[in-house]
Amino acid sequence: MGNSESQWKRSYDLSHTRRETQQAVAAMGSWRAAMLGRAEPDEAGSDIDIEH
């Protein structure tokens, strides 16, 4: 360990936020594709069963 609180925030929080944002955008795109019938739910990466 040995990292100060400010070092921890700089190295972890920023990358965590960026990664979460990228995952959210990808999930919204997958959901939209599944809703529009452009992809099967499994291909869209959704865990929700969508009935066609």
N, CA, C and O of each residue as an XYZ file, in Angstrom:
208
protein
N       0.841     -1.154      0.000
C       0.000      0.000      0.000
C       0.899      1.232      0.000
O       1.610      1.460     -0.978
N       0.891      2.021      1.046
C       1.765      3.166      1.125
C       1.323      4.360      0.304
O       2.028      5.368      0.272
N       0.178      4.281     -0.364
C      -0.300      5.412     -1.147
C      -1.132      6.340     -0.283
O      -1.904      5.901      0.569
N      -0.960      7.626     -0.519
C      -1.776      8.599      0.201
C      -3.193      8.578     -0.372
O      -3.437      8.000     -1.431
N      -4.109      9.208      0.333
C      -5.499      9.260     -0.128
C      -5.598      9.963     -1.480
O      -6.357      9.529     -2.346
N      -4.843     11.040     -1.666
C      -4.913     11.758     -2.949
C      -4.359     10.910     -4.094
O      -4.887     10.953     -5.205
N      -3.298     10.137     -3.832
C      -2.770      9.244     -4.869
C      -3.797      8.171     -5.226
O      -3.966      7.829     -6.396
N      -4.474      7.649     -4.217
C      -5.495      6.628     -4.449
C      -6.619      7.182     -5.319
O      -7.057      6.534     -6.269
N      -7.080      8.384     -4.986
C      -8.169      8.993     -5.753
C      -7.752      9.252     -7.196
O      -8.535      9.017     -8.116
N      -6.532      9.731     -7.404
C      -6.067     10.012     -8.768
C      -5.953      8.735     -9.596
O      -6.344      8.721    -10.763
N      -5.434      7.686     -9.018
C      -5.186      6.476     -9.804
C      -6.398      5.568     -9.924
O      -6.545      4.887    -10.939
N      -7.267      5.534     -8.928
C      -8.386      4.591     -8.968
C      -9.688      5.237     -9.401
O     -10.314      4.764    -10.350
N     -10.112      6.290     -8.746
C     -11.438      6.841     -8.990
C     -11.632      7.292    -10.435
O     -12.694      7.066    -11.013
N     -10.626      7.922    -11.019
C     -10.786      8.416    -12.384
C     -10.933      7.270    -13.379
O     -11.796      7.329    -14.254
N     -10.123      6.247    -13.267
C     -10.235      5.130    -14.206
C     -11.524      4.347    -13.965
O     -12.127      3.839    -14.911
N     -11.948      4.247    -12.704
C     -13.188      3.545    -12.385
C     -14.368      4.273    -13.017
O     -15.241      3.635    -13.606
N     -14.406      5.586    -12.905
C     -15.501      6.366    -13.480
C     -15.515      6.229    -14.999
O     -16.579      6.051    -15.592
N     -14.358      6.309    -15.630
C     -14.273      6.188    -17.087
C     -14.738      4.804    -17.537
O     -15.466      4.685    -18.523
N     -14.324      3.762    -16.821
C     -14.714      2.393    -17.171
C     -16.222      2.207    -16.997
O     -16.874      1.600    -17.847
N     -16.775      2.725    -15.904
C     -18.226      2.614    -15.689
C     -18.996      3.341    -16.775
O     -20.029      2.853    -17.234
N     -18.510      4.498    -17.192
C     -19.175      5.257    -18.249
C     -19.160      4.480    -19.556
O     -20.180      4.409    -20.242
N     -18.020      3.896    -19.910
C     -17.927      3.107    -21.135
C     -18.864      1.908    -21.088
O     -19.499      1.577    -22.089
N     -18.954      1.256    -19.931
C     -19.841      0.098    -19.794
C     -21.299      0.518    -19.912
O     -22.104     -0.200    -20.504
N     -21.649      1.678    -19.350
C     -23.025      2.159    -19.428
C     -23.408      2.481    -20.869
O     -24.508      2.148    -21.309
N     -22.507      3.126    -21.604
C     -22.780      3.454    -23.004
C     -22.936      2.177    -23.831
O     -23.836      2.086    -24.666
N     -22.072      1.201    -23.603
C     -22.164     -0.072    -24.326
C     -23.469     -0.785    -23.996
O     -24.101     -1.360    -24.882
N     -23.875     -0.753    -22.735
C     -25.118     -1.408    -22.326
C     -26.327     -0.730    -22.963
O     -27.260     -1.409    -23.393
N     -26.323      0.605    -23.028
C     -27.436      1.319    -23.660
C     -27.519      0.985    -25.145
O     -28.612      0.817    -25.687
N     -26.365      0.889    -25.803
C     -26.350      0.525    -27.218
C     -26.872     -0.878    -27.446
O     -27.609     -1.124    -28.401
N     -26.494     -1.798    -26.577
C     -26.966     -3.182    -26.684
C     -28.465     -3.260    -26.457
O     -29.173     -3.970    -27.172
N     -28.947     -2.530    -25.462
C     -30.379     -2.524    -25.152
C     -31.161     -1.951    -26.327
O     -32.197     -2.494    -26.711
N     -30.664     -0.853    -26.900
C     -31.349     -0.219    -28.023
C     -31.396     -1.163    -29.224
O     -32.435     -1.295    -29.872
N     -30.282     -1.815    -29.519
C     -30.247     -2.752    -30.645
C     -31.233     -3.891    -30.429
O     -31.917     -4.303    -31.366
N     -31.313     -4.397    -29.220
C     -32.242     -5.489    -28.921
C     -33.688     -5.020    -29.038
O     -34.536     -5.750    -29.551
N     -33.972     -3.822    -28.571
C     -35.337     -3.300    -28.637
C     -35.778     -3.050    -30.081
O     -36.950     -3.219    -30.416
N     -34.843     -2.653    -30.920
C     -35.175     -2.376    -32.314
C     -35.137     -3.630    -33.179
O     -35.396     -3.568    -34.381
N     -34.816     -4.760    -32.571
C     -34.802     -6.016    -33.289
C     -33.602     -6.199    -34.191
O     -33.626     -7.029    -35.099
N     -32.550     -5.431    -33.949
C     -31.357     -5.536    -34.791
C     -30.427     -6.642    -34.334
O     -29.513     -7.030    -35.061
N     -30.655     -7.149    -33.140
C     -29.796     -8.215    -32.620
C     -30.623     -9.086    -31.696
O     -31.591     -8.633    -31.085
N     -30.229    -10.321    -31.608
C     -30.854    -11.203    -30.634
C     -30.381    -10.780    -29.246
O     -29.277    -10.252    -29.113
N     -31.187    -10.998    -28.214
C     -30.788    -10.581    -26.861
C     -29.425    -11.113    -26.438
O     -28.649    -10.389    -25.813
N     -29.119    -12.381    -26.772
C     -27.820    -12.939    -26.394
C     -26.674    -12.213    -27.089
O     -25.623    -11.983    -26.491
N     -26.881    -11.853    -28.356
C     -25.847    -11.140    -29.097
C     -25.677     -9.725    -28.582
O     -24.593     -9.150    -28.682
N     -26.742     -9.161    -28.032
C     -26.685     -7.795    -27.528
C     -26.051     -7.735    -26.150
O     -25.769     -6.647    -25.650
N     -25.824     -8.880    -25.530
C     -25.183     -8.894    -24.225
C     -26.132     -8.608    -23.087
O     -25.699     -8.219    -22.002
N     -27.423     -8.792    -23.313
C     -28.409     -8.509    -22.276
C     -28.736     -9.772    -21.493
O     -28.836    -10.861    -22.060
N     -28.897     -9.615    -20.199
C     -29.300    -10.738    -19.357
C     -30.816    -10.832    -19.245
O     -31.333    -11.768    -18.635
N     -31.528     -9.882    -19.822
C     -32.979     -9.846    -19.732
C     -33.555    -10.593    -20.934
O     -33.160    -10.345    -22.073
N     -34.483    -11.501    -20.674
C     -35.134    -12.220    -21.764
C     -36.100    -11.282    -22.468
O     -36.942    -10.651    -21.829
N     -35.976    -11.195    -23.775
C     -36.854    -10.344    -24.571
C     -37.667    -11.246    -25.479
O     -37.114    -12.002    -26.278
N     -38.987    -11.163    -25.352
C     -39.862    -11.986    -26.178
C     -40.148    -11.258    -27.475
O     -40.488    -10.075    -27.470
N     -40.010    -11.973    -28.598
C     -40.270    -11.374    -29.911
C     -41.649    -11.740    -30.366
O     -42.069    -11.336    -31.450
